[in-house]
Amino acid sequence: SVFIASGANVSDRCVLLPGCSIGTKAVLGTGTFIPEDFDVPNGSTWIGCNNGEPEPLTIPLTKPSVSTAIENIDKGDQSDISPFGRVFHLRETTPYYVLR
């Protein structure tokens, strides 16, 4: 079976083989291949594959809790907010690049 956690985003043309699990707030971009028994870390971003292995775009080093992130925002520290959260909630503009 495949486990997809709440808040995960699985894009089009992804291939998820049995036994894999997708963590909370993980993003699988177009054409991502996830092999058997592979655990996608919480909050990580993957796109495509290279020689049959998923290609990581970002892998977070820590997983902040929601309450910690909210407390940090109240104190002015916004380092725990995702790029989408910065644009959507804080109305900041963030440069996005097109990979060719």
TORKOL-4160 file (C-alpha; in steps of 0.2 Angstrom, whole numbers, padded with zeros to 4 digits, m for minus):
100
<pt num="1" X="0000" Y="0000" Z="0000"/>
<pt num="2" X="0005" Y="0018" Z="m0002"/>
<pt num="3" X="0003" Y="0031" Z="0013"/>
<pt num="4" X="0000" Y="0049" Z="0009"/>
<pt num="5" X="0000" Y="0060" Z="0024"/>
<pt num="6" X="m0011" Y="0075" Z="0026"/>
<pt num="7" X="m0005" Y="0091" Z="0018"/>
<pt num="8" X="0006" Y="0082" Z="0005"/>
<pt num="9" X="0005" Y="0087" Z="m0013"/>
<pt num="10" X="0006" Y="0074" Z="m0027"/>
<pt num="11" X="0007" Y="0081" Z="m0044"/>
<pt num="12" X="0003" Y="0074" Z="m0061"/>
<pt num="13" X="0012" Y="0059" Z="m0069"/>
<pt num="14" X="0020" Y="0053" Z="m0052"/>
<pt num="15" X="0023" Y="0035" Z="m0050"/>
<pt num="16" X="0022" Y="0028" Z="m0032"/>
<pt num="17" X="0027" Y="0010" Z="m0030"/>
<pt num="18" X="0020" Y="m0001" Z="m0015"/>
<pt num="19" X="0027" Y="0002" Z="0002"/>
<pt num="20" X="0031" Y="0020" Z="0000"/>
<pt num="21" X="0025" Y="0034" Z="0011"/>
<pt num="22" X="0024" Y="0053" Z="0008"/>
<pt num="23" X="0026" Y="0064" Z="0023"/>
<pt num="24" X="0016" Y="0079" Z="0029"/>
<pt num="25" X="0018" Y="0094" Z="0018"/>
<pt num="26" X="0030" Y="0085" Z="0006"/>
<pt num="27" X="0028" Y="0090" Z="m0013"/>
<pt num="28" X="0030" Y="0078" Z="m0027"/>
<pt num="29" X="0032" Y="0088" Z="m0043"/>
<pt num="30" X="0028" Y="0082" Z="m0061"/>
<pt num="31" X="0035" Y="0065" Z="m0066"/>
<pt num="32" X="0042" Y="0060" Z="m0049"/>
<pt num="33" X="0046" Y="0042" Z="m0047"/>
<pt num="34" X="0045" Y="0035" Z="m0029"/>
<pt num="35" X="0052" Y="0017" Z="m0028"/>
<pt num="36" X="0046" Y="0003" Z="m0016"/>
<pt num="37" X="0048" Y="0006" Z="0003"/>
<pt num="38" X="0054" Y="0024" Z="0001"/>
<pt num="39" X="0050" Y="0037" Z="0014"/>
<pt num="40" X="0048" Y="0054" Z="0008"/>
<pt num="41" X="0053" Y="0066" Z="0023"/>
<pt num="42" X="0040" Y="0079" Z="0029"/>
<pt num="43" X="0041" Y="0095" Z="0021"/>
<pt num="44" X="0053" Y="0090" Z="0007"/>
<pt num="45" X="0051" Y="0093" Z="m0012"/>
<pt num="46" X="0055" Y="0081" Z="m0026"/>
<pt num="47" X="0054" Y="0082" Z="m0044"/>
<pt num="48" X="0057" Y="0069" Z="m0058"/>
<pt num="49" X="0070" Y="0055" Z="m0056"/>
<pt num="50" X="0088" Y="0051" Z="m0060"/>
<pt num="51" X="0093" Y="0033" Z="m0064"/>
<pt num="52" X="0077" Y="0027" Z="m0056"/>
<pt num="53" X="0079" Y="0037" Z="m0040"/>
<pt num="54" X="0069" Y="0052" Z="m0035"/>
<pt num="55" X="0077" Y="0069" Z="m0037"/>
<pt num="56" X="0077" Y="0080" Z="m0021"/>
<pt num="57" X="0074" Y="0098" Z="m0024"/>
<pt num="58" X="0074" Y="0102" Z="m0005"/>
<pt num="59" X="0075" Y="0092" Z="0010"/>
<pt num="60" X="0072" Y="0101" Z="0027"/>
<pt num="61" X="0084" Y="0098" Z="0041"/>
<pt num="62" X="0071" Y="0100" Z="0055"/>
<pt num="63" X="0052" Y="0099" Z="0056"/>
<pt num="64" X="0045" Y="0114" Z="0066"/>
<pt num="65" X="0028" Y="0112" Z="0074"/>
<pt num="66" X="0014" Y="0123" Z="0069"/>
<pt num="67" X="0013" Y="0131" Z="0086"/>
<pt num="68" X="0032" Y="0135" Z="0086"/>
<pt num="69" X="0030" Y="0142" Z="0069"/>
<pt num="70" X="0016" Y="0153" Z="0075"/>
<pt num="71" X="0025" Y="0159" Z="0090"/>
<pt num="72" X="0040" Y="0163" Z="0079"/>
<pt num="73" X="0029" Y="0173" Z="0067"/>
<pt num="74" X="0022" Y="0183" Z="0082"/>
<pt num="75" X="0040" Y="0187" Z="0087"/>
<pt num="76" X="0045" Y="0192" Z="0070"/>
<pt num="77" X="0055" Y="0176" Z="0065"/>
<pt num="78" X="0048" Y="0170" Z="0049"/>
<pt num="79" X="0061" Y="0157" Z="0045"/>
<pt num="80" X="0049" Y="0142" Z="0047"/>
<pt num="81" X="0036" Y="0148" Z="0034"/>
<pt num="82" X="0036" Y="0139" Z="0017"/>
<pt num="83" X="0038" Y="0149" Z="0002"/>
<pt num="84" X="0019" Y="0147" Z="m0002"/>
<pt num="85" X="0015" Y="0153" Z="0015"/>
<pt num="86" X="0026" Y="0169" Z="0013"/>
<pt num="87" X="0017" Y="0173" Z="m0003"/>
<pt num="88" X="m0001" Y="0169" Z="0003"/>
<pt num="89" X="m0001" Y="0174" Z="0021"/>
<pt num="90" X="0012" Y="0187" Z="0022"/>
<pt num="91" X="0009" Y="0194" Z="0004"/>
<pt num="92" X="0028" Y="0194" Z="0001"/>
<pt num="93" X="0034" Y="0191" Z="m0017"/>
<pt num="94" X="0046" Y="0177" Z="m0019"/>
<pt num="95" X="0056" Y="0174" Z="m0035"/>
<pt num="96" X="0052" Y="0157" Z="m0043"/>
<pt num="97" X="0063" Y="0150" Z="m0057"/>
<pt num="98" X="0058" Y="0140" Z="m0072"/>
<pt num="99" X="0069" Y="0124" Z="m0074"/>
<pt num="100" X="0072" Y="0119" Z="m0092"/>
